[in-house]
Amino acid sequence: MWNEPGQSGPFQKEAIVNEHDALIDGKATRQISGISKSERHRLIKAGKFPLPIRLGPRCTRFSLREVSEWVERRKAERDRGAV
C-alpha cells in the first residue's frame, strides 16, 4: 500500500522531511554512513552514533542531520589524523 515515488499520501517510503531535518530509515542510514546494521548498533550502544527516534512499536528512524553531522565529524577526525 505504499505510494509510488513522487505521490503524496499517508504511506510514503521516502524520508519524512521538514524544513530543518528529515527522518530516514535504517537502509538510508546505512547508505549515508557506510556502516552495517550491526556496527551501527554497536556504536549506538557505545554512545558513538546518533540515537534512533522511535515512532511506533516497530518503527524507528534516524535524523538525517545527526547522521550527516556524524559523517562530517568522522571526516574531520580523518583529516586531523585522529582515526
Contact map, one row per residue, 1 for C-alpha under 8 A:
11100000001000000000000000000000000000000000000000000000000000000000000000000000000
11110000001110000000000000000000000000000000000000000000000000000000000000000000000
11111011101110000000000000000000000000000000000000000000000000000000000000000000000
01111110000100000000000000000000000000000000000000000000000000000000000000000000000
00111110000111000000000000000000000000000000000000000000000000000000000000000000000
00011111000000000000000000000000000000000000000000000000000000000000000000000000000
00111111100000000000000000000000000000000000000000000000000000000000000000000000000
00100111110100000000000000000000000000000000000000000000000000000000000000000000000
00100011111100000000000000000000000000000000000000000000000000000000000000000000000
00000001111100000000000000000000000000000000000000000000000000000000000000000000000
11100000111110000000000000000000000000000000000000000000000000000000000000000000000
01111001111111100000000000000000000000000000000000000000000000000000000000000000000
01101000001111100000000000000000000000000000000000000000000000000000000000000000000
00001000000111110000000100000000000000000000000000000000000000000000000000000000000
00000000000111111000011110000000000000000000000000000000000000000000000000000000000
00000000000001111100011100000000000000000000000000000000000000000000000000000000000
00000000000000111111111000000000000000000000000000000000000000000000000000000000000
00000000000000011111110000000000000000000000000000000000000000000000000000000000000
00000000000000001111100000000000000000000000000000000000000000000000000000000000000
00000000000000001111110000000000000000000000000000000000000000000000000000000000000
00000000000000001111111000000000000000000000000000000000000000111000000000000000000
00000000000000111101111100000000000000000000000000000000000000111000000000000000000
00000000000000111000111110000000000000000000000000000000000011110000000000000000000
00000000000001110000011111011000000000000000000000000000000011110000000000000000000
00000000000000100000001111111000000000000000000000000000000111000000000000000000000
00000000000000000000000111111100000010000000000000000000000011000000000000000000000
00000000000000000000000011111110000000000000000000000000000000000000000000000000000
00000000000000000000000111111111000000000000000000000000000000000000000000000000000
00000000000000000000000111111111110000000000000000000000000001010010000000000000000
00000000000000000000000001111111111110000000000000000000000000000000000000000000000
00000000000000000000000000111111111000000000000000000000000000000000000000000000000
00000000000000000000000000011111110000000000000000000000000000000011001000000000000
00000000000000000000000000001111111000000000000000000000000000000011001000000000000
00000000000000000000000000001111111100000000000000000000000000000000000000000000000
00000000000000000000000000000110111110110000000000000000000000000000000000000000000
00000000000000000000000000000100011111110000000000000000000000000000000000000000000
00000000000000000000000001000100001111111000000000000000000000000000000000000000000
00000000000000000000000000000000000111111100000000000000000000000000000000000000000
00000000000000000000000000000000001111111110000000000000000000000000000000000000000
00000000000000000000000000000000001111111111000010000000000000000000000000000000000
00000000000000000000000000000000000011111111100000000000000000000000000000000000000
00000000000000000000000000000000000001111111110000000000000000000000000000000000000
00000000000000000000000000000000000000111111111110000000000000000000000000000000000
00000000000000000000000000000000000000011111111111100000000000000000000000000000000
00000000000000000000000000000000000000001111111100000000000000000000000000000000000
00000000000000000000000000000000000000000111111110000000000000000000000000000000000
00000000000000000000000000000000000000000011111111000000000000000000000000000000000
00000000000000000000000000000000000000000011111111000000000000000000000000000000000
00000000000000000000000000000000000000010011011111100000000000000010010000000000000
00000000000000000000000000000000000000000001001111110000000001100110010000000000000
00000000000000000000000000000000000000000001000011111000000001000000000000000000000
00000000000000000000000000000000000000000000000001111100000111100000000000000000000
00000000000000000000000000000000000000000000000000111110000111100000000000000000000
00000000000000000000000000000000000000000000000000011111101110000000000000000000000
00000000000000000000000000000000000000000000000000001111111110000000000000000000000
00000000000000000000000000000000000000000000000000000111111100000000000000000000000
00000000000000000000000000000000000000000000000000000111111000000000000000000000000
00000000000000000000000000000000000000000000000000000011111100000000000000000000000
00000000000000000000000000000000000000000000000000000111111110000000000000000000000
00000000000000000000000010000000000000000000000000011111011111000000000000000000000
00000000000000000000001111000000000000000000000000011110001111100000000000000000000
00000000000000000000001111001000000000000000000001111000000111110110000000000000000
00000000000000000000111100000000000000000000000001011000000011111110000000000000000
00000000000000000000111100001000000000000000000000000000000001111111000000000000000
00000000000000000000110000000000000000000000000000000000000000111111100000000000000
00000000000000000000000000000000000000000000000001000000000001111111110000000000000
00000000000000000000000000001001100000000000000011000000000001111111111000000000000
00000000000000000000000000000001100000000000000000000000000000011111111100000000000
00000000000000000000000000000000000000000000000000000000000000001111111110000000000
00000000000000000000000000000000000000000000000011000000000000000111111111000000000
00000000000000000000000000000001100000000000000000000000000000000011111111100000000
00000000000000000000000000000000000000000000000000000000000000000001111111110000000
00000000000000000000000000000000000000000000000000000000000000000000111111111000000
00000000000000000000000000000000000000000000000000000000000000000000011111111100001
00000000000000000000000000000000000000000000000000000000000000000000001111111110000
00000000000000000000000000000000000000000000000000000000000000000000000111111111000
00000000000000000000000000000000000000000000000000000000000000000000000011111111111
00000000000000000000000000000000000000000000000000000000000000000000000001111111111
00000000000000000000000000000000000000000000000000000000000000000000000000111111110
00000000000000000000000000000000000000000000000000000000000000000000000000011111110
00000000000000000000000000000000000000000000000000000000000000000000000000001111111
00000000000000000000000000000000000000000000000000000000000000000000000000001111111
00000000000000000000000000000000000000000000000000000000000000000000000001001100111
